[in-house]
């Protein structure tokens, strides 16, 4: 949170001085003065020590790091990550699209998977990397897998780039430009913040009629036919505790973001009761739950699906702050993917009943003209809408204190990685372009299954958080192919477990979360071109085997210390002081964004 993070620098200096004082006192009489002096010089030049409660943490840095406190990106809101322009290689078989311009792509709507609009161009293996006859990646490991190039030819070097390729390139560059703008909204904590730290940063929370949020939660008993969804809404929507995993762990559902975020905003220190004092206006509409209640019911008309969202727009039109800014300083937090709110209205034809076609899925809420100005935070953004911003899926971990974070970091860092590769997921036999079945076969074939462990989600195993988190804690790499849509909650479960994600689609993470994941994706993940993987006949497990242990440790340390705290949502009463969690990062960046209007 803004208030917490501004006190960080002073606290780090104080804790460092206390630790070094204690170390000096204990060691002064035990070792020769010359050795002692060398030890002090080494620690001072190469490491960082942080003390919190009974935990002591030393973060050894490289010469590239100039910032003293390196435990997490969340604890350093003034740390800017250098931005790079991504260059895309092209595959002669991987690129296709149904529209001819980036503008048309932006105006297109698809139900679910982005492949309805465009086959995503993905990075091919760098020309600087080498692959042995058995498919093992040599040399500089994951960075080489991640790197890609643009040479005027496709990835095989045999065919020239077509006009269609150029249009695809324009669309991709438009997405990257949007993400750069999103990153430019990052809030930078001032060096000195006094009592007026909320001055000009007021947050107003609309008191909506209960039918837009509370009453949606109350429909939890029959929201999903095969389970009582109500158990997921206990403990401020974190769900029931999971004592087997430790303190701060809850059985949180992937669609619980809306009430989780709402409970946090209500307790924000900069919340104001007078809208005239506000800079940011939060609309607590549980649109994802509104969609979910109709998902598994038959013969539901489009009009009924859309009715509550239309009522909300009508209600907002009577509010002075909304009409004054046309919604530009307003934010919606929606706990489902953007496509679920962008039903293809061109195919509705005033049908009274929903059918099995793609056009019947979800609502048209985000396609409404009145919803184009506000900012929408979603677990998966629509890549061609600038006001869609992706934020992390809720994980099972909701720390209450800094010590909770420190304890889990320590456990994740020390966990024995029994498996080189882990994958939690099910095959998609009805989707031949999906590579899940291929990856499952690779997993079973690699060294007769001794290098890779697969947890098949069709058996219900993935319903138990302990099973999934244990798999990720015990694996070096976690395969993250797309599922029903490009993004996966599993990405964040693997990251907070210190398991390096392996992506096969740039839209799974790189084009989604500009506030919470760095633009230099090679620091925390591996990208493998799925088309190249299919054509090469190589085994993905063997490719990952070629990444050195040193590189794996470097990436895992970055994930655990730099990323982890900013990917979890603390509980609504948390007292974290040294870290910004996913909510803090989002709310501070929102305030920064509206301050530029």
N, C-alpha and C positions, 0 to 999 in steps of 0.2 A: 504494500500500500504506500501511497505517496508519503504519508506522515512517517511511516516506519523507515522507509529507505533513506530518507534525508539524514537520519541520525547515524547511519551505518559507518561512515568513514571514521568518525570520532571513536566509536565503540571498538572498531578493529584495532586502532592504534593503542587504545587502553588495554585491550586484552593481550595484544602482542607484548607490550611492556611488562605486564604482569607475568606472563609466561617466561619471558627471558630472564626476569628477575629471579623467579623460582629456580629456573635451570642453573643460573649463575651461582646461586647460593648452595645448591646441592652438589654441584660438580667442582666447586672451587678447591675443595680440600682432597679431591679424589684423583685428579689427573694433573700431570705436569702443566705448567703455565703455557709453554709453547704450543702443546697440543690443544689446550683449552682455547687459546687465541685463534688458532686455525679453525677450530670447530665453530666458534662464534662467527667468524668471517664468512664461513660457508653457509651457515643458516641464514645470516642476514642477507646474503646476496642471492640465494636461490630458493627460499621457501617462505611460506606464509603460515602462521599459526593462529587458530581461532579457538577460543574457549567458550563453551556454553554449558552451564551446569556441570555434569560429571563427564562430559565429552570433550576430548581434545582432538583437534583436526589440523593436520599439516598438509598444505597443498603446495607441492614443489612445482615451481613454474619454470618455463624456458626463458631464454633471453628475449623472445618475441613478446612476452607478457610484461606490460609496464604497470598494470594495475595490481595493487597489493592484495585485495580481497578477491580471490578467484574461486570461491566455493560455488557460486551460481550466477547465471545471467540475471536471475530474478533479484539477487541481492546487489546487483550493480546496474541500476536503471540508467546510469549515465555512460554505460559502456556501449559504444556504437560498433556494430560489426561491419567491416568494410564490405561494400557492395560491388558485385561484379555483374557484367552483362553476360547472360548465358547464351552460348552459341549452340545451335542444334545441328547435329548430323541428320541425314535423311536416309531412310531405307527405301529401296525401290518397291518393296511390297508392303511397307508399314503405313503409308500415308494415303488416306482417302478422306473426302468430305462431301457433305450433301449440299452445302451452299457455296457460293463462288466468291464472296468477299467477307472480310472480317466484320463488316457492318451487319451482314446477313447472319453471320454466326452469332453476333451479340443479340440479335432479335429472335433467334431461334429458341424454341423451348422443347425439352425432351423429358420424358418421364423416366427418371432413373439414370442409366449409365450414359456417360458423356460420349461414348462411341456412337450414339445415335446421330451425333453432329459431326464428330471428327475423330479419325484414328490418330491417336496422339503420337507425334514424332518423339522418339526417345533417343538418348545418347547411345551411340555405339562405342565399342571399345576403342580406346585411343591408339593411334598409330605408334605411340611410343611404348606401349606395353607389348609383351610377348606372351604367347600361349604355347605350352608344350604339347606334344602329341596326344597326351591323355586329357587335354582340356584344362590343365592347371594354370592359373594365372601366376606369372612370375613378376619379378622386379618390384615396383613400388606399390604393390598390393592395391587396396581399394581405390586409391586416388586414380590409378590408371584405369580401373574399370569405370570409374565415374566420368572421366574426361571424355570429351567428344569434340568434333571438329567440323568446320564448314569449308569445303574445298571446291564447290562448284559442281560436284558430282554426288551421286548417292553413295550410301555406305559401302557398296561394293566397288565403287570407282568406275563402273562400267557404263553408266547412262548419265546424260546431262540432266540438270534440274529443269523441270517443266514449269509452265505458267501456273499450273495448279500448285506445285511445290512453293512457288514464290508467294502465292496467296496464303498458303498455310503458314509460311514464315512470317508474313505480315500479321496474321492472327496471333501467333505465338509471341511476337514482339509486343503486340498490344497488351497481352496478358502480363508480360514482364514489366512493362511500363506501369501498369496498374499496381503491381506489387511494389515497385519502387516508390510510388506515391503513398501506398499504405505504410511502408517503412518510414517514410518522411514524417508520418504522424506520431512517431514514437516520442513519448514524453521523456524529457531529460530533467532529472531532479536538480534543483538549484543547490549551490554549495551551502548556503545558509538560509534556513527557513525558520521563521519565527512563529509567533502566536497566530499570525494572519495567514497561515498556510492554505486555508480554504478560500481565501479572498478571491473572488472572481471565478471560483471553481465549484459553484453550487450544483447539486444534483437534485432534480425534482422527480419524484416517483408519483405517477398518476394513480389515484385511487379508483381503479376501474370497477364497474359493477361486477359482482362475484361470478357471473356467468362467463366472464372472459378468462378467469384463472381458477379461483377456489372451487367453483362448482364443476369444472372439468376434472380436477383431482378427485372430487367426490364420486365420479363415475368410474373409479378405478376397478370396482368389482367385476364389471362386465366389459371392460375395455379390450381385453385380450381373452378369447374364449377358453384357452387351455390353462391359464394361470390366474390367480388373484393378484392383480397388479398393485394392489394397495400396499403390499409389503415393501415395495420399492419407494414409497413416499414417506416412510417413517424417518425420524431423525433429520428433519429438514431436507427430505428427498435424497438423503445419502443411502437409505436402506438399512437393513439390519447389520449389526456389527459382525465381523469375522475374526473372532479371537485367535483362531489358528494362525493368522497372518500377522497378528500383533496389534499394537495400539494405532488407532487412526484408520483401520481398514473396515470397509463396509461393502455390502452387496449392492452396489450402485448400478442402476440400469443405464444403458447407453443413451436413453431418451430423457434423462432426468435433468438436463441442463437448465431448463426454464425455471423450475422452482428453486433449484440450487442457486442460480444467479440472483433471483428475486430476493431470497432470504439474505443474501450478502449486501445487496444494494440498500435494503431497508435499514441496515446497521452501519452504512457508510458515514464516517464523521463529517463529510461535507454535504450530507443530505439536508435540504432546506424544505420548509413547509410553504414558503411563499414563492410562487413561480416567477415572480419578478426578480428574485435574487438568484435564479438558476441560470447556468450555462448549458447544462445537458438535461434532456428530458427523457426519462426511461418509461416505456410503455410495457407493463408487465402482462402481455397477452401470451397465453400458453398455446401458441399456434400449432406446435408439434402434437400436443395432446388432443387438440381439436381435430387434427387429421387422424390420429391413431384411433380415436373412438369410432371412426367409420371404416377403418381399414378392413375389418373382418366381418362386416355386415353386408348382406345382399340387398339388392334393389334400393340402393341409396341414390337419390337424384343428385345431379350436379348442384341444383339450387340449394338443397339441404347442406351439402358439403361446404358451399361457399357462404352460407347465410351468416354465420357468426363473424367471419372476417369483414363482410360488408357492413354488418351492424357496428363493428368497431370503428371502421372508417367514418361512418355517419356520426358516431359519438364524438370522435376526435374533431370532426369539422365544426363542432360547437365550442371547442376549447380555444381560448385566445392564443396561447403559446403556439399551437399548431397552425392556426391561420396566419399568425404573424410571420412565421418563417417558412410556411409551406412544408413543414416537417423536416427541414434540413438539420436542425439541432436535436432531432429525436432519434432514439435508438430502440430497435426491437431485438430481443434475444430469442432465437428459435432453435429448438432442440432436435430438429430433423434436418435432412439435407435440403439444399436449396431447390432441387428438382421437385420435391414433394409439394412445394408451394407454387409451382410454375406449370400447372396442367396446361396442355396444349389447347388453348381456347378456340383455335381455328377448326378443331375437329369435334367440338361439342355439339353443334347443330341443334342446340336446344333440346337435347335428349332428356327425357324424363328419368331414365334409369341408367345407372353406370353399367358398363359392359366390361369385357375382358381385354379390351384393347389398351394400349399404352396411354391413350388420351384420357382414360377414366381415372387414372391414379391421382390422388391428392386434390389440392385446391388450386385456385388461380390467384391466391392472395398476393403474392409478390409480382404478379403481372398487372395488378391494378395501377392505374395512372397515379393515384395518390401515394403509392408506396415506392415511387422511384427516387424521391429525395432523401428519405431517412436512411440511416445506416442500419444494416442488418448483420448481426453476429450469428453465425451458423456453424454447426459442426462440419459442414461441407459447403463451400461457396460455389456459386455459378461463375465460371471463370471469366465471362465477358460482361459482368456487371460490377462496376467499380465499387458500388456501395454495399456489396456483399463482402464480408470479411470473415475468414475462417478462424475459429478458436478451438482449442482442444476438446475432444470428447471427454466427458467425465470418466475418470478411472475409479478404481476401487479404493484408492488411498486419499484420505482427507485429513492431513495433519492438523493438530491443534496447536502445537508449539514448535519452536526451532529445534528442540531436542528430538521431537518426533521425526523431523526431516533428517537431522544428523544421524539418528539411530538407523534409519532405513538406508541412507547413503552408505553407511558403514557395512550394513548387511549385504547390500547389492554389490559393493566393491569386493567383499571377501568371499562371496558365494562361489562354490566349486562349480565350474562350468564343465559338466560331464559330457555334454553334447556339443559338437561343432555347430550343428544347425538344428533349429526347432521350428516346427510349423503347427499352428493350431488353426484348423479350418477343414471345410468339406469340399469335395469336388463339385464341379458345375457341369454335369454331363449334358445338360440342355443348352449349354453355351460353349460351342466348340472353339471360339476364339479365346476363351479364358484358359490360362495356362495352369490352373490349379492341379488338374489331373496329371499334367506333365511333371510338375514339381513333386507331387506325391510319389510318382514313380521314381523320380530321381532320388528322393529321400530313402525309399526302400532299397534301391539298388546300390547306393554308395557304401562300399565296404560291407555289403550284406546287412545294411541297416545299422551298423555300429557307430556311424558318424552323425546320423540324423535321426531325430525322434519326431514322429507325427502324432498329434492328438486329433482324432477324427471327431469333428463336431456333430456329425449325424447321429452319434451314439448318445448325445446329451452331455458328454464330458465337459464341454466348454461352458456349460451352465454353472459349473462350480469354479468360483474365482480362484480357489486354492490350486486347482489343477492347472489352470492357465498360467498363473503367476509362478508356480513352481517350475513349469516347463521353461519359462523365459529366464528365470533366475539360474537355471542349470544349462543354458545354451549361450554360445558365443554370438551366433547370428540368428535372427528370426525372419523367416520369409514372410513378406507382406504383399502378396498379389491382390489385385482388386477383387471385390466380391460383387454384390448387387449394385454397387456404385464404386467409384474410384477409392474413396477413403475407407478406413477401418479403425474402429475403436482399438483393435489389437495393436496398432502402431504405437499408441500411447502407453498401453499396458507393457509392451516390450521395452520401450524407452525407459520407463521408470523402474524397470527391473534390470537395467544395464545391458540389455540384449540389443545388439546392433541391428537395426532394421535393414532388410534387403528389399529394394523397390523394383518394380517392373513397369511402372507407369508414373510419369512425372506428376500427374494430377492426384496421386495418392497423398502427397505431402508437400512437394516443392512449390506447387502453385496454389496452396491452400492457406498456410499459416504464417504469414509474414511477420507477425508480432511475436510469435512464440518459438519459431525455428529459424536458424540463421540461413542467409542466402548461400553461404558456402556449405552446401549439403554434404560435401565429402568429409566434413569434420565428424559427422554423426551417423552416416548411412552409406550403403553401397547401392549403386544403380546399375542394373543389368538390362540390356536391350533384349526384350523377350523375343523379338523376331530373329535377332542374331543367335539367341540361345536355341531357338527351334531349328534354325538352319545348320548350326554347327554340329548338332548332335552331341555336344558336350554335356556333362552333368554339372548342374549348378552347385552341388555340394563340393565337387572337386575344384571348381573355380574358386570357391570361398576358402578352400583349404590352402590355396596359394597365398593368402594374405598372412603376413608374418604375425607372430604372437606380439611383437613389439607394437605393431600398428594397431592390433586389436585392443591392447591395453590403453594405448593413447586415445583411441576413439571412445572406449568405455569410460575412461576417466572424464573425458569432456562431457559425455552424456550425463553421468551421475552428478558431477559437481557443477557443471555449467547450465545444463538444461533441465534436469529433473525438478527442482523446486518450482520452476515456472510452467510446468506442465500439469500440475495437480491443483485441485480446488480445495483449499483449507476449509475446515468446518466453519459454520456461520459465527461461532464465538471464538474463533482462533485468536491466539495472542502472539503470532509470529512477528518478530521484530527485525530479523536479519534478512528475511527473504520476501520477495514479491512472488505470490503464486499466480496461477493462470488468470484468476479474477482480477487481481491487482494490476497486472500488466494490461489487461483489456480495458479496465475502467480508466486508468491513467491515460492510455492512448486515445480513448474516446474523448476525454476532456481536452487533450491536446488538439485533436482534430476539430472540435467545435470552436475552439479558441481562435482558429484561423479563418472562420467564416466571417 
